[in-house]
Amino acid sequence: MENTQKETRRVFGNLLAETGRIAAGAQDNSGKLQSICDLLRKSVPYYDWVGFYMADAVTKTLRLGPFSGAPTQHTRIAFGQGICGQAAERKETFVVRDVSRESNYLSCGIHVKSEIVVPVMREGEVVAELDIDSHTCDAFTDPDRVFLEKVAGIVSCLFRAG
Ligand code: SME
């Protein structure tokens, strides 16, 4: 058990370092976000869909940005709608252990069993969201939340404040 935790810490630590390198690199911002999605999806076996939604504070909508995984029909989401929209409204991370038990949920396919949505904040406003779907039930634990909130902190500099 302890070894598993150590290994998780090691993997997440390496991914944070790599995320930082990508964020500071030479690609344009969209390319950087795409590389980070690809990196997370290929490195963590239960991260089956990884994507960013861009927030528009004026129209209160989320627009799909770079993602890695199957195409989704949810390219625009109003604040308050689905898990993403609720996280944008509440400005807090949502961890959904079992999506089948959620009433305010936008399905991206029958294989998705659990989801985490982490707001990316700048100057107290949600500028984007990091959304991850898993085909495993109850996939996201506290170490995932802590790790992904750090990823959100690293990438926040890639978005314009309100
Ligand atoms: N399930 C999300 C919609 C986005 S997809 O997961 C890519 C939601 O309920 O907001």
Backbone and ligand atoms as CSV (ligand in chain L), in Angstrom:
chain,resi,resn,atom,element,x,y,z
A,1,MET,N,N,0.840,-1.211,0.000
A,1,MET,CA,C,0.000,0.000,0.000
A,1,MET,C,C,0.869,1.253,0.000
A,2,GLU,N,N,1.867,1.240,0.922
A,2,GLU,CA,C,2.755,2.399,1.020
A,2,GLU,C,C,3.527,2.595,-0.277
A,3,ASN,N,N,3.946,1.464,-0.876
A,3,ASN,CA,C,4.682,1.536,-2.146
A,3,ASN,C,C,3.827,2.129,-3.242
A,4,THR,N,N,2.526,1.760,-3.247
A,4,THR,CA,C,1.618,2.297,-4.258
A,4,THR,C,C,1.515,3.806,-4.106
A,5,GLN,N,N,1.399,4.259,-2.853
A,5,GLN,CA,C,1.294,5.707,-2.614
A,5,GLN,C,C,2.564,6.425,-3.056
A,6,LYS,N,N,3.706,5.811,-2.753
A,6,LYS,CA,C,4.997,6.397,-3.164
A,6,LYS,C,C,5.074,6.503,-4.672
A,7,GLU,N,N,4.632,5.436,-5.346
A,7,GLU,CA,C,4.672,5.394,-6.806
A,7,GLU,C,C,3.737,6.477,-7.385
A,8,THR,N,N,2.547,6.604,-6.788
A,8,THR,CA,C,1.610,7.646,-7.235
A,8,THR,C,C,2.252,9.021,-7.091
A,9,ARG,N,N,2.867,9.265,-5.929
A,9,ARG,CA,C,3.524,10.564,-5.703
A,9,ARG,C,C,4.622,10.802,-6.734
A,10,ARG,N,N,5.380,9.731,-7.043
A,10,ARG,CA,C,6.482,9.858,-8.008
A,10,ARG,C,C,5.929,10.201,-9.402
A,11,VAL,N,N,4.895,9.455,-9.819
A,11,VAL,CA,C,4.306,9.678,-11.151
A,11,VAL,C,C,3.727,11.090,-11.242
A,12,PHE,N,N,2.945,11.481,-10.242
A,12,PHE,CA,C,2.327,12.818,-10.282
A,12,PHE,C,C,3.399,13.906,-10.206
A,13,GLY,N,N,4.451,13.662,-9.422
A,13,GLY,CA,C,5.547,14.644,-9.332
A,13,GLY,C,C,6.223,14.832,-10.683
A,14,ASN,N,N,6.501,13.734,-11.359
A,14,ASN,CA,C,7.129,13.817,-12.695
A,14,ASN,C,C,6.207,14.521,-13.682
A,15,LEU,N,N,4.908,14.223,-13.586
A,15,LEU,CA,C,3.954,14.846,-14.518
A,15,LEU,C,C,3.839,16.352,-14.269
A,16,LEU,N,N,3.926,16.754,-13.005
A,16,LEU,CA,C,3.881,18.202,-12.714
A,16,LEU,C,C,5.099,18.892,-13.307
A,17,ALA,N,N,6.262,18.241,-13.174
A,17,ALA,CA,C,7.491,18.830,-13.732
A,17,ALA,C,C,7.373,18.950,-15.250
A,18,GLU,N,N,6.869,17.904,-15.885
A,18,GLU,CA,C,6.726,17.911,-17.346
A,18,GLU,C,C,5.680,18.938,-17.789
A,19,THR,N,N,4.587,19.040,-17.015
A,19,THR,CA,C,3.559,20.056,-17.315
A,19,THR,C,C,4.167,21.451,-17.258
A,20,GLY,N,N,4.998,21.683,-16.240
A,20,GLY,CA,C,5.672,22.982,-16.108
A,20,GLY,C,C,6.584,23.256,-17.293
A,21,ARG,N,N,7.304,22.226,-17.741
A,21,ARG,CA,C,8.202,22.395,-18.906
A,21,ARG,C,C,7.393,22.743,-20.148
A,22,ILE,N,N,6.283,22.034,-20.345
A,22,ILE,CA,C,5.433,22.313,-21.527
A,22,ILE,C,C,4.889,23.744,-21.450
A,23,ALA,N,N,4.389,24.130,-20.264
A,23,ALA,CA,C,3.787,25.466,-20.105
A,23,ALA,C,C,4.806,26.573,-20.377
A,24,ALA,N,N,6.070,26.303,-20.064
A,24,ALA,CA,C,7.118,27.318,-20.254
A,24,ALA,C,C,7.778,27.215,-21.632
A,25,GLY,N,N,7.338,26.273,-22.431
A,25,GLY,CA,C,8.020,25.979,-23.703
A,25,GLY,C,C,7.666,26.930,-24.834
A,26,ALA,N,N,8.009,26.497,-26.058
A,26,ALA,CA,C,7.945,27.405,-27.208
A,26,ALA,C,C,6.653,27.306,-28.021
A,27,GLN,N,N,5.806,26.313,-27.731
A,27,GLN,CA,C,4.568,26.167,-28.520
A,27,GLN,C,C,3.607,27.328,-28.257
A,28,ASP,N,N,2.616,27.508,-29.130
A,28,ASP,CA,C,1.568,28.474,-28.787
A,28,ASP,C,C,0.690,27.856,-27.685
A,29,ASN,N,N,-0.167,28.687,-27.080
A,29,ASN,CA,C,-0.910,28.225,-25.901
A,29,ASN,C,C,-1.807,27.029,-26.201
A,30,SER,N,N,-2.410,27.043,-27.367
A,30,SER,CA,C,-3.278,25.939,-27.725
A,30,SER,C,C,-2.465,24.633,-27.854
A,31,GLY,N,N,-1.296,24.743,-28.446
A,31,GLY,CA,C,-0.399,23.584,-28.577
A,31,GLY,C,C,0.061,23.072,-27.220
A,32,LYS,N,N,0.328,24.011,-26.307
A,32,LYS,CA,C,0.758,23.609,-24.956
A,32,LYS,C,C,-0.368,22.835,-24.258
A,33,LEU,N,N,-1.605,23.365,-24.354
A,33,LEU,CA,C,-2.731,22.692,-23.693
A,33,LEU,C,C,-2.973,21.314,-24.300
A,34,GLN,N,N,-2.815,21.234,-25.625
A,34,GLN,CA,C,-2.969,19.936,-26.299
A,34,GLN,C,C,-1.907,18.946,-25.795
A,35,SER,N,N,-0.680,19.404,-25.696
A,35,SER,CA,C,0.409,18.520,-25.238
A,35,SER,C,C,0.160,18.043,-23.811
A,36,ILE,N,N,-0.383,18.940,-22.973
A,36,ILE,CA,C,-0.659,18.555,-21.581
A,36,ILE,C,C,-1.792,17.527,-21.527
A,37,CYS,N,N,-2.826,17.712,-22.348
A,37,CYS,CA,C,-3.910,16.706,-22.417
A,37,CYS,C,C,-3.343,15.351,-22.838
A,38,ASP,N,N,-2.519,15.376,-23.892
A,38,ASP,CA,C,-1.957,14.112,-24.403
A,38,ASP,C,C,-1.076,13.447,-23.345
A,39,LEU,N,N,-0.265,14.272,-22.671
A,39,LEU,CA,C,0.638,13.748,-21.636
A,39,LEU,C,C,-0.156,13.074,-20.516
A,40,LEU,N,N,-1.175,13.758,-20.006
A,40,LEU,CA,C,-1.937,13.202,-18.877
A,40,LEU,C,C,-2.654,11.926,-19.295
A,41,ARG,N,N,-3.244,11.953,-20.477
A,41,ARG,CA,C,-4.022,10.783,-20.913
A,41,ARG,C,C,-3.128,9.556,-21.114
A,42,LYS,N,N,-1.948,9.787,-21.704
A,42,LYS,CA,C,-1.090,8.617,-21.964
A,42,LYS,C,C,-0.380,8.126,-20.697
A,43,SER,N,N,-0.266,8.990,-19.680
A,43,SER,CA,C,0.530,8.626,-18.499
A,43,SER,C,C,-0.279,8.005,-17.372
A,44,VAL,N,N,-1.580,8.284,-17.321
A,44,VAL,CA,C,-2.390,7.749,-16.221
A,44,VAL,C,C,-3.451,6.844,-16.845
A,45,PRO,N,N,-3.371,5.534,-16.585
A,45,PRO,CA,C,-4.210,4.571,-17.313
A,45,PRO,C,C,-5.713,4.821,-17.190
A,46,TYR,N,N,-6.142,5.378,-16.065
A,46,TYR,CA,C,-7.588,5.585,-15.887
A,46,TYR,C,C,-8.051,6.977,-16.299
A,47,TYR,N,N,-7.177,7.787,-16.899
A,47,TYR,CA,C,-7.589,9.074,-17.471
A,47,TYR,C,C,-7.953,8.801,-18.939
A,48,ASP,N,N,-9.229,8.560,-19.218
A,48,ASP,CA,C,-9.620,8.114,-20.563
A,48,ASP,C,C,-9.980,9.262,-21.507
A,49,TRP,N,N,-10.344,10.391,-20.941
A,49,TRP,CA,C,-10.611,11.593,-21.754
A,49,TRP,C,C,-10.117,12.775,-20.931
A,50,VAL,N,N,-9.260,13.585,-21.548
A,50,VAL,CA,C,-8.691,14.743,-20.843
A,50,VAL,C,C,-8.888,15.964,-21.728
A,51,GLY,N,N,-9.544,16.986,-21.204
A,51,GLY,CA,C,-9.759,18.163,-22.051
A,51,GLY,C,C,-9.894,19.446,-21.257
A,52,PHE,N,N,-9.742,20.542,-21.983
A,52,PHE,CA,C,-9.947,21.864,-21.389
A,52,PHE,C,C,-11.205,22.488,-21.975
A,53,TYR,N,N,-11.977,23.119,-21.129
A,53,TYR,CA,C,-13.059,23.998,-21.562
A,53,TYR,C,C,-12.644,25.427,-21.230
A,54,MET,N,N,-12.863,26.350,-22.179
A,54,MET,CA,C,-12.550,27.759,-21.971
A,54,MET,C,C,-13.802,28.457,-21.449
A,55,ALA,N,N,-13.656,29.263,-20.425
A,55,ALA,CA,C,-14.817,29.935,-19.839
A,55,ALA,C,C,-14.956,31.351,-20.395
A,56,ASP,N,N,-16.196,31.732,-20.696
A,56,ASP,CA,C,-16.494,33.101,-21.092
A,56,ASP,C,C,-17.377,33.693,-19.987
A,57,ALA,N,N,-16.785,34.610,-19.211
A,57,ALA,CA,C,-17.482,35.156,-18.039
A,57,ALA,C,C,-18.668,36.025,-18.441
A,58,VAL,N,N,-18.629,36.598,-19.665
A,58,VAL,CA,C,-19.715,37.489,-20.103
A,58,VAL,C,C,-20.942,36.669,-20.491
A,59,THR,N,N,-20.748,35.678,-21.359
A,59,THR,CA,C,-21.893,34.866,-21.807
A,59,THR,C,C,-22.177,33.698,-20.859
A,60,LYS,N,N,-21.309,33.533,-19.879
A,60,LYS,CA,C,-21.430,32.430,-18.911
A,60,LYS,C,C,-21.568,31.080,-19.614
A,61,THR,N,N,-20.627,30.851,-20.513
A,61,THR,CA,C,-20.581,29.558,-21.195
A,61,THR,C,C,-19.150,29.010,-21.208
A,62,LEU,N,N,-19.089,27.702,-21.390
A,62,LEU,CA,C,-17.814,27.002,-21.534
A,62,LEU,C,C,-17.723,26.512,-22.971
A,63,ARG,N,N,-16.543,26.703,-23.569
A,63,ARG,CA,C,-16.355,26.270,-24.948
A,63,ARG,C,C,-15.230,25.241,-24.961
A,64,LEU,N,N,-15.453,24.126,-25.647
A,64,LEU,CA,C,-14.444,23.064,-25.684
A,64,LEU,C,C,-13.157,23.557,-26.336
A,65,GLY,N,N,-12.047,23.316,-25.678
A,65,GLY,CA,C,-10.720,23.645,-26.210
A,65,GLY,C,C,-9.976,22.360,-26.550
A,66,PRO,N,N,-8.657,22.368,-26.430
A,66,PRO,CA,C,-7.878,21.164,-26.733
A,66,PRO,C,C,-8.305,19.988,-25.844
A,67,PHE,N,N,-8.342,18.809,-26.438
A,67,PHE,CA,C,-8.683,17.613,-25.664
A,67,PHE,C,C,-7.990,16.404,-26.260
A,68,SER,N,N,-7.912,15.349,-25.473
A,68,SER,CA,C,-7.336,14.083,-25.922
A,68,SER,C,C,-8.327,12.985,-25.576
A,69,GLY,N,N,-8.770,12.241,-26.577
A,69,GLY,CA,C,-9.776,11.200,-26.354
A,69,GLY,C,C,-10.855,11.295,-27.420
A,70,ALA,N,N,-11.936,10.581,-27.197
A,70,ALA,CA,C,-13.011,10.519,-28.196
A,70,ALA,C,C,-13.690,11.884,-28.348
A,71,PRO,N,N,-14.107,12.247,-29.580
A,71,PRO,CA,C,-14.831,13.508,-29.771
A,71,PRO,C,C,-16.103,13.531,-28.902
A,72,THR,N,N,-16.462,14.728,-28.449
A,72,THR,CA,C,-17.664,14.872,-27.620
A,72,THR,C,C,-18.648,15.820,-28.282
A,73,GLN,N,N,-19.934,15.579,-28.076
A,73,GLN,CA,C,-20.954,16.487,-28.620
A,73,GLN,C,C,-21.074,17.748,-27.763
A,74,HIS,N,N,-20.497,17.719,-26.556
A,74,HIS,CA,C,-20.650,18.847,-25.633
A,74,HIS,C,C,-19.543,19.875,-25.869
A,75,THR,N,N,-19.712,20.642,-26.947
A,75,THR,CA,C,-18.687,21.631,-27.293
A,75,THR,C,C,-18.988,22.988,-26.658
A,76,ARG,N,N,-20.242,23.232,-26.277
A,76,ARG,CA,C,-20.618,24.452,-25.541
A,76,ARG,C,C,-21.508,24.059,-24.380
A,77,ILE,N,N,-21.169,24.552,-23.195
A,77,ILE,CA,C,-21.930,24.199,-21.990
A,77,ILE,C,C,-22.210,25.481,-21.213
A,78,ALA,N,N,-23.462,25.703,-20.858
A,78,ALA,CA,C,-23.810,26.885,-20.060
A,78,ALA,C,C,-23.390,26.671,-18.604
A,79,PHE,N,N,-22.970,27.759,-17.938
A,79,PHE,CA,C,-22.684,27.676,-16.501
A,79,PHE,C,C,-23.928,27.106,-15.813
A,80,GLY,N,N,-23.727,26.175,-14.911
A,80,GLY,CA,C,-24.843,25.569,-14.187
A,80,GLY,C,C,-25.282,24.244,-14.778
A,81,GLN,N,N,-24.918,24.033,-16.052
A,81,GLN,CA,C,-25.371,22.821,-16.755
A,81,GLN,C,C,-24.306,21.724,-16.656
A,82,GLY,N,N,-24.725,20.510,-16.280
A,82,GLY,CA,C,-23.790,19.390,-16.193
A,82,GLY,C,C,-22.771,19.600,-15.080
A,83,ILE,N,N,-21.829,18.675,-15.006
A,83,ILE,CA,C,-20.790,18.766,-13.963
A,83,ILE,C,C,-19.888,19.970,-14.253
A,84,CYS,N,N,-19.536,20.148,-15.534
A,84,CYS,CA,C,-18.654,21.265,-15.901
A,84,CYS,C,C,-19.291,22.598,-15.548
A,85,GLY,N,N,-20.565,22.743,-15.914
A,85,GLY,CA,C,-21.251,24.009,-15.660
A,85,GLY,C,C,-21.420,24.287,-14.170
A,86,GLN,N,N,-21.658,23.241,-13.396
A,86,GLN,CA,C,-21.794,23.434,-11.941
A,86,GLN,C,C,-20.462,23.837,-11.315
A,87,ALA,N,N,-19.373,23.220,-11.789
A,87,ALA,CA,C,-18.040,23.555,-11.254
A,87,ALA,C,C,-17.685,25.001,-11.583
A,88,ALA,N,N,-18.113,25.469,-12.779
A,88,ALA,CA,C,-17.834,26.859,-13.176
A,88,ALA,C,C,-18.611,27.828,-12.280
A,89,GLU,N,N,-19.854,27.488,-11.999
A,89,GLU,CA,C,-20.692,28.356,-11.183
A,89,GLU,C,C,-20.207,28.412,-9.738
A,90,ARG,N,N,-19.824,27.238,-9.225
A,90,ARG,CA,C,-19.424,27.167,-7.811
A,90,ARG,C,C,-17.941,27.480,-7.616
A,91,LYS,N,N,-17.179,27.554,-8.707
A,91,LYS,CA,C,-15.732,27.825,-8.640
A,91,LYS,C,C,-15.027,26.804,-7.758
A,92,GLU,N,N,-15.454,25.541,-7.871
A,92,GLU,CA,C,-14.766,24.518,-7.082
A,92,GLU,C,C,-14.690,23.199,-7.830
A,93,THR,N,N,-13.729,22.391,-7.415
A,93,THR,CA,C,-13.531,21.077,-8.031
A,93,THR,C,C,-14.718,20.167,-7.743
A,94,PHE,N,N,-15.180,19.466,-8.780
A,94,PHE,CA,C,-16.225,18.459,-8.613
A,94,PHE,C,C,-15.616,17.079,-8.879
A,95,VAL,N,N,-15.799,16.172,-7.945
A,95,VAL,CA,C,-15.397,14.780,-8.154
A,95,VAL,C,C,-16.667,13.950,-8.159
A,96,VAL,N,N,-16.926,13.271,-9.261
A,96,VAL,CA,C,-18.134,12.445,-9.373
A,96,VAL,C,C,-17.703,10.987,-9.396
A,97,ARG,N,N,-18.044,10.284,-8.317
A,97,ARG,CA,C,-17.578,8.893,-8.180
A,97,ARG,C,C,-18.337,7.952,-9.099
A,98,ASP,N,N,-19.616,8.276,-9.349
A,98,ASP,CA,C,-20.451,7.400,-10.170
A,98,ASP,C,C,-21.417,8.293,-10.959
A,99,VAL,N,N,-21.112,8.505,-12.232
A,99,VAL,CA,C,-21.899,9.465,-13.019
A,99,VAL,C,C,-23.358,9.024,-13.157
A,100,SER,N,N,-23.635,7.718,-13.016
A,100,SER,CA,C,-25.018,7.238,-13.192
A,100,SER,C,C,-25.923,7.728,-12.066
A,101,ARG,N,N,-25.339,8.236,-10.993
A,101,ARG,CA,C,-26.140,8.720,-9.864
A,101,ARG,C,C,-26.375,10.235,-9.913
A,102,GLU,N,N,-25.852,10.877,-10.957
A,102,GLU,CA,C,-25.990,12.337,-11.080
A,102,GLU,C,C,-27.192,12.697,-11.927
A,103,SER,N,N,-27.995,13.651,-11.475
A,103,SER,CA,C,-29.130,14.082,-12.301
A,103,SER,C,C,-28.694,15.208,-13.245
A,104,ASN,N,N,-27.822,16.118,-12.766
A,104,ASN,CA,C,-27.345,17.218,-13.614
A,104,ASN,C,C,-26.003,16.822,-14.216
A,105,TYR,N,N,-26.067,15.998,-15.255
A,105,TYR,CA,C,-24.859,15.417,-15.856
A,105,TYR,C,C,-25.048,15.321,-17.358
A,106,LEU,N,N,-24.002,15.693,-18.123
A,106,LEU,CA,C,-24.056,15.585,-19.586
A,106,LEU,C,C,-23.206,14.386,-20.002
A,107,SER,N,N,-23.849,13.353,-20.505
A,107,SER,CA,C,-23.138,12.110,-20.815
A,107,SER,C,C,-22.295,12.242,-22.074
A,108,CYS,N,N,-21.090,11.702,-21.992
A,108,CYS,CA,C,-20.199,11.668,-23.164
A,108,CYS,C,C,-20.050,10.249,-23.680
A,109,GLY,N,N,-20.925,9.352,-23.245
A,109,GLY,CA,C,-20.849,7.973,-23.745
A,109,GLY,C,C,-21.032,6.976,-22.616
A,110,ILE,N,N,-21.470,5.784,-22.997
A,110,ILE,CA,C,-21.828,4.779,-21.983
A,110,ILE,C,C,-20.619,4.254,-21.211
A,111,HIS,N,N,-19.412,4.461,-21.756
A,111,HIS,CA,C,-18.230,3.908,-21.083
A,111,HIS,C,C,-17.783,4.748,-19.896
A,112,VAL,N,N,-18.195,6.023,-19.874
A,112,VAL,CA,C,-17.710,6.908,-18.806
A,112,VAL,C,C,-18.412,6.564,-17.491
A,113,LYS,N,N,-17.595,6.330,-16.458
A,113,LYS,CA,C,-18.142,5.920,-15.156
A,113,LYS,C,C,-17.914,6.959,-14.066
A,114,SER,N,N,-16.822,7.719,-14.168
A,114,SER,CA,C,-16.559,8.744,-13.154
A,114,SER,C,C,-15.848,9.927,-13.809
A,115,GLU,N,N,-15.857,11.049,-13.098
A,115,GLU,CA,C,-15.376,12.294,-13.719
A,115,GLU,C,C,-14.824,13.239,-12.655
A,116,ILE,N,N,-13.829,14.037,-13.054
A,116,ILE,CA,C,-13.363,15.127,-12.193
A,116,ILE,C,C,-13.277,16.391,-13.038
A,117,VAL,N,N,-13.747,17.493,-12.480
A,117,VAL,CA,C,-13.682,18.788,-13.170
A,117,VAL,C,C,-13.007,19.783,-12.228
A,118,VAL,N,N,-11.908,20.357,-12.704
A,118,VAL,CA,C,-11.123,21.284,-11.879
A,118,VAL,C,C,-11.123,22.666,-12.534
A,119,PRO,N,N,-11.668,23.680,-11.863
A,119,PRO,CA,C,-11.622,25.022,-12.436
A,119,PRO,C,C,-10.188,25.558,-12.508
A,120,VAL,N,N,-9.900,26.279,-13.573
A,120,VAL,CA,C,-8.631,27.003,-13.699
A,120,VAL,C,C,-8.961,28.461,-13.375
A,121,MET,N,N,-8.334,28.989,-12.334
A,121,MET,CA,C,-8.708,30.315,-11.827
A,121,MET,C,C,-7.640,31.358,-12.167
A,122,ARG,N,N,-8.109,32.586,-12.445
A,122,ARG,CA,C,-7.202,33.754,-12.534
A,122,ARG,C,C,-7.910,34.931,-11.904
A,123,GLU,N,N,-7.235,35.570,-10.976
A,123,GLU,CA,C,-7.794,36.749,-10.291
A,123,GLU,C,C,-9.213,36.478,-9.779
A,124,GLY,N,N,-9.401,35.299,-9.200
A,124,GLY,CA,C,-10.679,34.957,-8.572
A,124,GLY,C,C,-11.776,34.536,-9.537
A,125,GLU,N,N,-11.475,34.525,-10.846
A,125,GLU,CA,C,-12.491,34.125,-11.837
A,125,GLU,C,C,-12.107,32.800,-12.489
A,126,VAL,N,N,-13.135,32.040,-12.883
A,126,VAL,CA,C,-12.881,30.797,-13.632
A,126,VAL,C,C,-12.576,31.181,-15.082
A,127,VAL,N,N,-11.368,30.865,-15.545
A,127,VAL,CA,C,-11.016,31.176,-16.938
A,127,VAL,C,C,-11.088,29.924,-17.824
A,128,ALA,N,N,-11.052,28.764,-17.197
A,128,ALA,CA,C,-11.105,27.502,-17.950
A,128,ALA,C,C,-11.380,26.376,-16.959
A,129,GLU,N,N,-11.511,25.184,-17.519
A,129,GLU,CA,C,-11.656,24.006,-16.668
A,129,GLU,C,C,-10.859,22.863,-17.260
A,130,LEU,N,N,-10.317,22.059,-16.372
A,130,LEU,CA,C,-9.690,20.795,-16.764
A,130,LEU,C,C,-10.690,19.700,-16.426
A,131,ASP,N,N,-11.099,18.952,-17.440
A,131,ASP,CA,C,-12.135,17.925,-17.276
A,131,ASP,C,C,-11.539,16.565,-17.632
A,132,ILE,N,N,-11.701,15.602,-16.746
A,132,ILE,CA,C,-11.198,14.250,-17.026
A,132,ILE,C,C,-12.301,13.228,-16.772
A,133,ASP,N,N,-12.517,12.367,-17.760
A,133,ASP,CA,C,-13.475,11.259,-17.643
A,133,ASP,C,C,-12.701,9.955,-17.482
A,134,SER,N,N,-13.294,9.035,-16.724
A,134,SER,CA,C,-12.684,7.719,-16.590
A,134,SER,C,C,-13.702,6.628,-16.886
A,135,HIS,N,N,-13.217,5.557,-17.474
A,135,HIS,CA,C,-14.063,4.384,-17.711
A,135,HIS,C,C,-14.114,3.491,-16.469
A,136,THR,N,N,-13.409,3.893,-15.423
A,136,THR,CA,C,-13.392,3.161,-14.162
A,136,THR,C,C,-14.290,3.880,-13.166
A,137,CYS,N,N,-15.090,3.101,-12.434
A,137,CYS,CA,C,-15.947,3.716,-11.425
A,137,CYS,C,C,-15.096,4.183,-10.241
A,138,ASP,N,N,-15.419,5.348,-9.693
A,138,ASP,CA,C,-14.738,5.878,-8.506
A,138,ASP,C,C,-13.221,5.973,-8.726
A,139,ALA,N,N,-12.841,6.472,-9.891
A,139,ALA,CA,C,-11.422,6.462,-10.267
A,139,ALA,C,C,-10.600,7.540,-9.564
A,140,PHE,N,N,-11.238,8.654,-9.204
A,140,PHE,CA,C,-10.469,9.827,-8.775
A,140,PHE,C,C,-10.454,9.954,-7.250
A,141,THR,N,N,-9.244,9.895,-6.700
A,141,THR,CA,C,-9.084,9.981,-5.251
A,141,THR,C,C,-8.485,11.342,-4.899
A,142,ASP,N,N,-8.240,11.532,-3.611
A,142,ASP,CA,C,-7.713,12.822,-3.181
A,142,ASP,C,C,-6.361,13.170,-3.844
A,143,PRO,N,N,-5.443,12.218,-3.961
A,143,PRO,CA,C,-4.190,12.552,-4.662
A,143,PRO,C,C,-4.418,13.042,-6.099
A,144,ASP,N,N,-5.427,12.510,-6.800
A,144,ASP,CA,C,-5.742,13.015,-8.152
A,144,ASP,C,C,-6.199,14.468,-8.061
A,145,ARG,N,N,-7.086,14.741,-7.099
A,145,ARG,CA,C,-7.618,16.108,-6.970
A,145,ARG,C,C,-6.482,17.093,-6.680
A,146,VAL,N,N,-5.621,16.726,-5.726
A,146,VAL,CA,C,-4.505,17.618,-5.364
A,146,VAL,C,C,-3.594,17.825,-6.575
A,147,PHE,N,N,-3.277,16.746,-7.260
A,147,PHE,CA,C,-2.406,16.800,-8.451
A,147,PHE,C,C,-3.029,17.685,-9.536
A,148,LEU,N,N,-4.297,17.444,-9.829
A,148,LEU,CA,C,-4.933,18.164,-10.949
A,148,LEU,C,C,-5.173,19.633,-10.607
A,149,GLU,N,N,-5.367,19.932,-9.331
A,149,GLU,CA,C,-5.478,21.352,-8.943
A,149,GLU,C,C,-4.122,22.043,-9.132
A,150,LYS,N,N,-3.028,21.308,-8.932
A,150,LYS,CA,C,-1.695,21.888,-9.197
A,150,LYS,C,C,-1.492,22.095,-10.698
A,151,VAL,N,N,-1.952,21.121,-11.501
A,151,VAL,CA,C,-1.879,21.288,-12.965
A,151,VAL,C,C,-2.652,22.542,-13.369
A,152,ALA,N,N,-3.856,22.708,-12.800
A,152,ALA,CA,C,-4.676,23.888,-13.124
A,152,ALA,C,C,-3.935,25.172,-12.749
A,153,GLY,N,N,-3.230,25.141,-11.619
A,153,GLY,CA,C,-2.446,26.313,-11.202
A,153,GLY,C,C,-1.328,26.619,-12.191
A,154,ILE,N,N,-0.677,25.572,-12.690
A,154,ILE,CA,C,0.439,25.774,-13.645
A,154,ILE,C,C,-0.085,26.365,-14.950
A,155,VAL,N,N,-1.210,25.842,-15.451
A,155,VAL,CA,C,-1.680,26.291,-16.772
A,155,VAL,C,C,-2.432,27.624,-16.718
A,156,SER,N,N,-2.760,28.107,-15.535
A,156,SER,CA,C,-3.591,29.332,-15.464
A,156,SER,C,C,-2.924,30.504,-16.179
A,157,CYS,N,N,-1.586,30.509,-16.215
A,157,CYS,CA,C,-0.879,31.616,-16.888
A,157,CYS,C,C,-1.111,31.591,-18.416
A,158,LEU,N,N,-1.662,30.497,-18.931
A,158,LEU,CA,C,-1.893,30.394,-20.383
A,158,LEU,C,C,-3.237,31.004,-20.783
A,159,PHE,N,N,-3.999,31.467,-19.792
A,159,PHE,CA,C,-5.322,32.040,-20.093
A,159,PHE,C,C,-5.323,33.514,-19.708
A,160,ARG,N,N,-6.124,34.284,-20.420
A,160,ARG,CA,C,-6.268,35.706,-20.103
A,160,ARG,C,C,-7.272,35.871,-18.969
A,161,ALA,N,N,-6.947,36.751,-18.023
A,161,ALA,CA,C,-7.910,37.047,-16.962
A,161,ALA,C,C,-9.061,37.855,-17.555
A,162,GLY,N,N,-10.285,37.611,-16.998
A,162,GLY,CA,C,-11.540,38.219,-17.373
A,162,GLY,C,C,-11.435,39.427,-18.220
L,1,SME,N1,N,-19.760,15.186,-18.482
L,1,SME,C1,C,-19.578,16.613,-18.590
L,1,SME,C2,C,-19.654,17.057,-20.036
L,1,SME,C3,C,-18.342,17.137,-20.715
L,1,SME,S1,S,-17.726,15.626,-21.169
L,1,SME,O1,O,-17.380,14.876,-19.939
L,1,SME,C4,C,-16.403,15.784,-22.095
L,1,SME,C5,C,-20.614,17.336,-17.752
L,1,SME,O2,O,-21.523,16.729,-17.211
L,1,SME,O3,O,-20.494,18.562,-17.640
